[in-house]
Amino acid sequence: FKIKSCLSVKETHQLAELNRDRNDKLKTALGISDDFVAGSSMDIIRKAKEQQAAKEEMLKNNKDFIQETIRQQNESNGNKNNEKD
């Protein structure tokens, strides 16, 4: 299928319609819905990565908080033990 460099308006419209028909047939054959947005599959992956990163950050913050609480309790208990001696 060779396209000449000089196409009339009618020919370009016909080519555009042929391309739309071809794309519609491909979408049907591949089971792609009419409301599909190109690139939207990557949004799902990006959102999942962002959610995972947020969970990891929250876990890190919780771990840091727990470690700091334990350190403070150990220091407090150490001071109490020194007072008893």
N, CA, C and O atoms as CSV, one atom per row, in Angstrom:
chain,resi,resn,atom,element,x,y,z
A,1,PHE,N,N,0.860,-1.160,0.000
A,1,PHE,CA,C,0.000,0.000,0.000
A,1,PHE,C,C,0.904,1.220,0.000
A,1,PHE,O,O,1.487,1.563,1.029
A,2,LYS,N,N,1.023,1.863,-1.120
A,2,LYS,CA,C,1.925,2.989,-1.293
A,2,LYS,C,C,1.117,4.282,-1.363
A,2,LYS,O,O,0.121,4.363,-2.083
A,3,ILE,N,N,1.549,5.280,-0.619
A,3,ILE,CA,C,0.847,6.560,-0.604
A,3,ILE,C,C,1.634,7.544,-1.458
A,3,ILE,O,O,2.839,7.717,-1.272
A,4,LYS,N,N,0.958,8.173,-2.377
A,4,LYS,CA,C,1.605,9.188,-3.203
A,4,LYS,C,C,1.805,10.444,-2.363
A,4,LYS,O,O,1.044,10.708,-1.432
A,5,SER,N,N,2.831,11.211,-2.701
A,5,SER,CA,C,3.124,12.411,-1.933
A,5,SER,C,C,2.090,13.510,-2.135
A,5,SER,O,O,1.926,14.364,-1.264
A,6,CYS,N,N,1.401,13.504,-3.246
A,6,CYS,CA,C,0.377,14.519,-3.512
A,6,CYS,C,C,-0.996,13.863,-3.468
A,6,CYS,O,O,-1.412,13.211,-4.425
A,7,LEU,N,N,-1.689,14.038,-2.365
A,7,LEU,CA,C,-3.023,13.465,-2.209
A,7,LEU,C,C,-4.047,14.584,-2.180
A,7,LEU,O,O,-3.796,15.662,-1.641
A,8,SER,N,N,-5.176,14.321,-2.751
A,8,SER,CA,C,-6.250,15.306,-2.699
A,8,SER,C,C,-6.922,15.233,-1.328
A,8,SER,O,O,-6.714,14.283,-0.573
A,9,VAL,N,N,-7.719,16.234,-1.021
A,9,VAL,CA,C,-8.443,16.272,0.246
A,9,VAL,C,C,-9.343,15.058,0.365
A,9,VAL,O,O,-9.431,14.442,1.428
A,10,LYS,N,N,-10.005,14.717,-0.716
A,10,LYS,CA,C,-10.901,13.562,-0.707
A,10,LYS,C,C,-10.120,12.289,-0.386
A,10,LYS,O,O,-10.581,11.450,0.388
A,11,GLU,N,N,-8.941,12.151,-0.982
A,11,GLU,CA,C,-8.130,10.954,-0.755
A,11,GLU,C,C,-7.632,10.874,0.688
A,11,GLU,O,O,-7.615,9.797,1.283
A,12,THR,N,N,-7.233,12.002,1.244
A,12,THR,CA,C,-6.757,11.978,2.633
A,12,THR,C,C,-7.889,11.618,3.580
A,12,THR,O,O,-7.680,10.912,4.566
A,13,HIS,N,N,-9.088,12.104,3.279
A,13,HIS,CA,C,-10.243,11.749,4.117
A,13,HIS,C,C,-10.567,10.269,3.994
A,13,HIS,O,O,-10.931,9.616,4.971
A,14,GLN,N,N,-10.430,9.753,2.787
A,14,GLN,CA,C,-10.675,8.324,2.589
A,14,GLN,C,C,-9.634,7.488,3.334
A,14,GLN,O,O,-9.969,6.474,3.946
A,15,LEU,N,N,-8.370,7.918,3.279
A,15,LEU,CA,C,-7.314,7.204,4.008
A,15,LEU,C,C,-7.556,7.259,5.516
A,15,LEU,O,O,-7.363,6.270,6.224
A,16,ALA,N,N,-7.974,8.412,5.990
A,16,ALA,CA,C,-8.253,8.544,7.424
A,16,ALA,C,C,-9.385,7.615,7.835
A,16,ALA,O,O,-9.330,6.986,8.893
A,17,GLU,N,N,-10.404,7.531,7.001
A,17,GLU,CA,C,-11.522,6.638,7.316
A,17,GLU,C,C,-11.077,5.178,7.288
A,17,GLU,O,O,-11.489,4.388,8.138
A,18,LEU,N,N,-10.246,4.818,6.328
A,18,LEU,CA,C,-9.712,3.452,6.275
A,18,LEU,C,C,-8.901,3.131,7.533
A,18,LEU,O,O,-8.997,2.034,8.083
A,19,ASN,N,N,-8.110,4.095,7.972
A,19,ASN,CA,C,-7.317,3.897,9.198
A,19,ASN,C,C,-8.213,3.740,10.417
A,19,ASN,O,O,-7.951,2.896,11.274
A,20,ARG,N,N,-9.271,4.548,10.503
A,20,ARG,CA,C,-10.210,4.414,11.622
A,20,ARG,C,C,-10.864,3.035,11.610
A,20,ARG,O,O,-10.985,2.384,12.648
A,21,ASP,N,N,-11.283,2.598,10.423
A,21,ASP,CA,C,-11.896,1.266,10.310
A,21,ASP,C,C,-10.913,0.180,10.732
A,21,ASP,O,O,-11.268,-0.740,11.470
A,22,ARG,N,N,-9.687,0.295,10.263
A,22,ARG,CA,C,-8.661,-0.698,10.605
A,22,ARG,C,C,-8.418,-0.707,12.114
A,22,ARG,O,O,-8.328,-1.769,12.729
A,23,ASN,N,N,-8.314,0.475,12.701
A,23,ASN,CA,C,-8.092,0.565,14.148
A,23,ASN,C,C,-9.271,0.000,14.934
A,23,ASN,O,O,-9.082,-0.673,15.947
A,24,ASP,N,N,-10.482,0.273,14.467
A,24,ASP,CA,C,-11.676,-0.279,15.132
A,24,ASP,C,C,-11.671,-1.802,15.090
A,24,ASP,O,O,-11.997,-2.459,16.079
A,25,LYS,N,N,-11.298,-2.357,13.938
A,25,LYS,CA,C,-11.235,-3.816,13.812
A,25,LYS,C,C,-10.173,-4.398,14.746
A,25,LYS,O,O,-10.394,-5.429,15.381
A,26,LEU,N,N,-9.029,-3.736,14.827
A,26,LEU,CA,C,-7.968,-4.193,15.730
A,26,LEU,C,C,-8.423,-4.132,17.187
A,26,LEU,O,O,-8.193,-5.067,17.953
A,27,LYS,N,N,-9.068,-3.030,17.563
A,27,LYS,CA,C,-9.561,-2.901,18.940
A,27,LYS,C,C,-10.540,-4.010,19.273
A,27,LYS,O,O,-10.496,-4.585,20.361
A,28,THR,N,N,-11.425,-4.307,18.329
A,28,THR,CA,C,-12.403,-5.377,18.542
A,28,THR,C,C,-11.696,-6.721,18.665
A,28,THR,O,O,-12.004,-7.512,19.557
A,29,ALA,N,N,-10.751,-6.976,17.772
A,29,ALA,CA,C,-10.035,-8.253,17.782
A,29,ALA,C,C,-9.231,-8.436,19.064
A,29,ALA,O,O,-9.111,-9.551,19.572
A,30,LEU,N,N,-8.681,-7.342,19.587
A,30,LEU,CA,C,-7.858,-7.417,20.799
A,30,LEU,C,C,-8.676,-7.265,22.078
A,30,LEU,O,O,-8.139,-7.386,23.179
A,31,GLY,N,N,-9.962,-7.002,21.936
A,31,GLY,CA,C,-10.823,-6.869,23.103
A,31,GLY,C,C,-10.611,-5.576,23.867
A,31,GLY,O,O,-10.806,-5.530,25.082
A,32,ILE,N,N,-10.213,-4.528,23.167
A,32,ILE,CA,C,-9.975,-3.229,23.799
A,32,ILE,C,C,-11.287,-2.458,23.818
A,32,ILE,O,O,-11.934,-2.296,22.783
A,33,SER,N,N,-11.681,-1.980,25.002
A,33,SER,CA,C,-12.962,-1.280,25.123
A,33,SER,C,C,-12.900,0.102,24.480
A,33,SER,O,O,-11.822,0.656,24.264
A,34,ASP,N,N,-14.065,0.640,24.182
A,34,ASP,CA,C,-14.142,1.954,23.546
A,34,ASP,C,C,-13.682,3.077,24.473
A,34,ASP,O,O,-13.241,4.126,24.003
A,35,ASP,N,N,-13.782,2.865,25.786
A,35,ASP,CA,C,-13.384,3.916,26.724
A,35,ASP,C,C,-11.925,3.790,27.164
A,35,ASP,O,O,-11.499,4.473,28.095
A,36,PHE,N,N,-11.163,2.927,26.507
A,36,PHE,CA,C,-9.749,2.766,26.834
A,36,PHE,C,C,-8.995,4.046,26.521
A,36,PHE,O,O,-9.221,4.671,25.485
A,37,VAL,N,N,-8.088,4.440,27.429
A,37,VAL,CA,C,-7.252,5.615,27.226
A,37,VAL,C,C,-5.815,5.132,27.081
A,37,VAL,O,O,-5.293,4.435,27.952
A,38,ALA,N,N,-5.188,5.504,25.984
A,38,ALA,CA,C,-3.809,5.078,25.742
A,38,ALA,C,C,-2.910,5.539,26.885
A,38,ALA,O,O,-2.970,6.695,27.302
A,39,GLY,N,N,-2.085,4.638,27.385
A,39,GLY,CA,C,-1.168,4.952,28.476
A,39,GLY,C,C,-1.754,4.752,29.852
A,39,GLY,O,O,-1.032,4.843,30.844
A,40,SER,N,N,-3.046,4.481,29.942
A,40,SER,CA,C,-3.682,4.348,31.254
A,40,SER,C,C,-3.198,3.111,32.004
A,40,SER,O,O,-3.258,3.075,33.233
A,41,SER,N,N,-2.726,2.114,31.294
A,41,SER,CA,C,-2.188,0.921,31.958
A,41,SER,C,C,-0.974,1.286,32.798
A,41,SER,O,O,-0.759,0.723,33.871
A,42,MET,N,N,-0.188,2.225,32.308
A,42,MET,CA,C,1.000,2.659,33.038
A,42,MET,C,C,0.610,3.435,34.295
A,42,MET,O,O,1.346,3.416,35.282
A,43,ASP,N,N,-0.536,4.116,34.273
A,43,ASP,CA,C,-1.009,4.824,35.460
A,43,ASP,C,C,-1.239,3.854,36.608
A,43,ASP,O,O,-0.921,4.161,37.757
A,44,ILE,N,N,-1.785,2.696,36.305
A,44,ILE,CA,C,-2.042,1.690,37.337
A,44,ILE,C,C,-0.731,1.250,37.968
A,44,ILE,O,O,-0.631,1.130,39.189
A,45,ILE,N,N,0.269,1.011,37.135
A,45,ILE,CA,C,1.581,0.586,37.637
A,45,ILE,C,C,2.207,1.698,38.467
A,45,ILE,O,O,2.755,1.438,39.539
A,46,ARG,N,N,2.131,2.943,37.977
A,46,ARG,CA,C,2.713,4.075,38.700
A,46,ARG,C,C,2.037,4.252,40.058
A,46,ARG,O,O,2.705,4.472,41.069
A,47,LYS,N,N,0.703,4.155,40.073
A,47,LYS,CA,C,-0.029,4.307,41.333
A,47,LYS,C,C,0.343,3.207,42.318
A,47,LYS,O,O,0.489,3.463,43.513
A,48,ALA,N,N,0.497,1.987,41.820
A,48,ALA,CA,C,0.879,0.873,42.692
A,48,ALA,C,C,2.261,1.114,43.282
A,48,ALA,O,O,2.489,0.841,44.461
A,49,LYS,N,N,3.176,1.619,42.478
A,49,LYS,CA,C,4.532,1.915,42.975
A,49,LYS,C,C,4.491,3.029,44.018
A,49,LYS,O,O,5.189,2.958,45.030
A,50,GLU,N,N,3.678,4.057,43.775
A,50,GLU,CA,C,3.559,5.152,44.736
A,50,GLU,C,C,2.965,4.657,46.050
A,50,GLU,O,O,3.416,5.052,47.126
A,51,GLN,N,N,1.953,3.792,45.965
A,51,GLN,CA,C,1.343,3.245,47.179
A,51,GLN,C,C,2.347,2.390,47.943
A,51,GLN,O,O,2.407,2.451,49.171
A,52,GLN,N,N,3.136,1.594,47.225
A,52,GLN,CA,C,4.142,0.758,47.868
A,52,GLN,C,C,5.190,1.628,48.553
A,52,GLN,O,O,5.595,1.341,49.680
A,53,ALA,N,N,5.627,2.681,47.884
A,53,ALA,CA,C,6.615,3.585,48.470
A,53,ALA,C,C,6.053,4.257,49.723
A,53,ALA,O,O,6.770,4.419,50.711
A,54,ALA,N,N,4.786,4.644,49.692
A,54,ALA,CA,C,4.157,5.267,50.861
A,54,ALA,C,C,4.079,4.282,52.023
A,54,ALA,O,O,4.321,4.659,53.169
A,55,LYS,N,N,3.745,3.024,51.739
A,55,LYS,CA,C,3.689,2.000,52.789
A,55,LYS,C,C,5.068,1.779,53.398
A,55,LYS,O,O,5.209,1.676,54.617
A,56,GLU,N,N,6.086,1.707,52.538
A,56,GLU,CA,C,7.446,1.503,53.029
A,56,GLU,C,C,7.895,2.669,53.900
A,56,GLU,O,O,8.549,2.468,54.923
A,57,GLU,N,N,7.549,3.881,53.498
A,57,GLU,CA,C,7.906,5.066,54.288
A,57,GLU,C,C,7.207,5.034,55.642
A,57,GLU,O,O,7.817,5.348,56.664
A,58,MET,N,N,5.932,4.657,55.654
A,58,MET,CA,C,5.183,4.567,56.903
A,58,MET,C,C,5.797,3.510,57.824
A,58,MET,O,O,5.942,3.740,59.024
A,59,LEU,N,N,6.155,2.358,57.267
A,59,LEU,CA,C,6.778,1.301,58.070
A,59,LEU,C,C,8.118,1.762,58.638
A,59,LEU,O,O,8.441,1.470,59.790
A,60,LYS,N,N,8.893,2.480,57.831
A,60,LYS,CA,C,10.183,2.995,58.301
A,60,LYS,C,C,9.971,3.977,59.446
A,60,LYS,O,O,10.678,3.931,60.453
A,61,ASN,N,N,8.988,4.871,59.286
A,61,ASN,CA,C,8.705,5.841,60.342
A,61,ASN,C,C,8.243,5.144,61.619
A,61,ASN,O,O,8.644,5.529,62.717
A,62,ASN,N,N,7.400,4.118,61.480
A,62,ASN,CA,C,6.951,3.361,62.650
A,62,ASN,C,C,8.120,2.669,63.326
A,62,ASN,O,O,8.225,2.676,64.553
A,63,LYS,N,N,8.995,2.076,62.536
A,63,LYS,CA,C,10.171,1.389,63.079
A,63,LYS,C,C,11.057,2.380,63.831
A,63,LYS,O,O,11.510,2.098,64.940
A,64,ASP,N,N,11.302,3.545,63.221
A,64,ASP,CA,C,12.125,4.570,63.871
A,64,ASP,C,C,11.487,5.022,65.183
A,64,ASP,O,O,12.181,5.200,66.185
A,65,PHE,N,N,10.164,5.207,65.176
A,65,PHE,CA,C,9.456,5.637,66.384
A,65,PHE,C,C,9.581,4.588,67.484
A,65,PHE,O,O,9.851,4.923,68.638
A,66,ILE,N,N,9.388,3.328,67.129
A,66,ILE,CA,C,9.474,2.243,68.118
A,66,ILE,C,C,10.888,2.149,68.675
A,66,ILE,O,O,11.072,1.997,69.883
A,67,GLN,N,N,11.883,2.238,67.802
A,67,GLN,CA,C,13.269,2.167,68.268
A,67,GLN,C,C,13.595,3.330,69.205
A,67,GLN,O,O,14.271,3.143,70.216
A,68,GLU,N,N,13.122,4.511,68.876
A,68,GLU,CA,C,13.370,5.678,69.734
A,68,GLU,C,C,12.663,5.524,71.078
A,68,GLU,O,O,13.225,5.873,72.116
A,69,THR,N,N,11.439,5.005,71.065
A,69,THR,CA,C,10.695,4.779,72.307
A,69,THR,C,C,11.426,3.771,73.190
A,69,THR,O,O,11.550,3.976,74.398
A,70,ILE,N,N,11.904,2.692,72.596
A,70,ILE,CA,C,12.645,1.675,73.356
A,70,ILE,C,C,13.920,2.275,73.922
A,70,ILE,O,O,14.263,2.016,75.076
A,71,ARG,N,N,14.632,3.078,73.125
A,71,ARG,CA,C,15.869,3.711,73.601
A,71,ARG,C,C,15.581,4.611,74.802
A,71,ARG,O,O,16.312,4.590,75.792
A,72,GLN,N,N,14.510,5.399,74.705
A,72,GLN,CA,C,14.161,6.290,75.808
A,72,GLN,C,C,13.785,5.499,77.057
A,72,GLN,O,O,14.162,5.876,78.166
A,73,GLN,N,N,13.047,4.408,76.884
A,73,GLN,CA,C,12.672,3.576,78.030
A,73,GLN,C,C,13.904,2.934,78.659
A,73,GLN,O,O,14.014,2.853,79.882
A,74,ASN,N,N,14.821,2.483,77.823
A,74,ASN,CA,C,16.049,1.886,78.346
A,74,ASN,C,C,16.865,2.913,79.122
A,74,ASN,O,O,17.411,2.603,80.181
A,75,GLU,N,N,16.949,4.129,78.602
A,75,GLU,CA,C,17.665,5.186,79.312
A,75,GLU,C,C,16.981,5.490,80.637
A,75,GLU,O,O,17.636,5.647,81.667
A,76,SER,N,N,15.654,5.572,80.598
A,76,SER,CA,C,14.890,5.852,81.810
A,76,SER,C,C,15.079,4.737,82.834
A,76,SER,O,O,15.274,5.012,84.018
A,77,ASN,N,N,15.023,3.497,82.395
A,77,ASN,CA,C,15.230,2.362,83.297
A,77,ASN,C,C,16.654,2.331,83.819
A,77,ASN,O,O,16.881,1.943,84.964
A,78,GLY,N,N,17.610,2.730,83.006
A,78,GLY,CA,C,19.001,2.779,83.440
A,78,GLY,C,C,19.189,3.809,84.532
A,78,GLY,O,O,19.932,3.571,85.484
A,79,ASN,N,N,18.533,4.942,84.415
A,79,ASN,CA,C,18.617,5.982,85.440
A,79,ASN,C,C,17.975,5.505,86.736
A,79,ASN,O,O,18.488,5.800,87.815
A,80,LYS,N,N,16.874,4.782,86.657
A,80,LYS,CA,C,16.203,4.272,87.850
A,80,LYS,C,C,17.073,3.237,88.544
A,80,LYS,O,O,17.144,3.202,89.772
A,81,ASN,N,N,17.736,2.396,87.760
A,81,ASN,CA,C,18.611,1.379,88.343
A,81,ASN,C,C,19.806,2.022,89.023
A,81,ASN,O,O,20.257,1.530,90.058
A,82,ASN,N,N,20.331,3.107,88.471
A,82,ASN,CA,C,21.461,3.803,89.079
A,82,ASN,C,C,21.049,4.466,90.390
A,82,ASN,O,O,21.853,4.542,91.319
A,83,GLU,N,N,19.809,4.947,90.479
A,83,GLU,CA,C,19.328,5.587,91.700
A,83,GLU,C,C,19.210,4.576,92.831
A,83,GLU,O,O,19.396,4.937,93.994
A,84,LYS,N,N,18.906,3.315,92.519
A,84,LYS,CA,C,18.741,2.286,93.534
A,84,LYS,C,C,20.083,1.882,94.129
A,84,LYS,O,O,20.148,1.472,95.288
A,85,ASP,N,N,21.156,1.995,93.346
A,85,ASP,CA,C,22.475,1.553,93.821
A,85,ASP,C,C,23.017,2.428,94.871
A,85,ASP,O,O,24.117,2.186,95.369
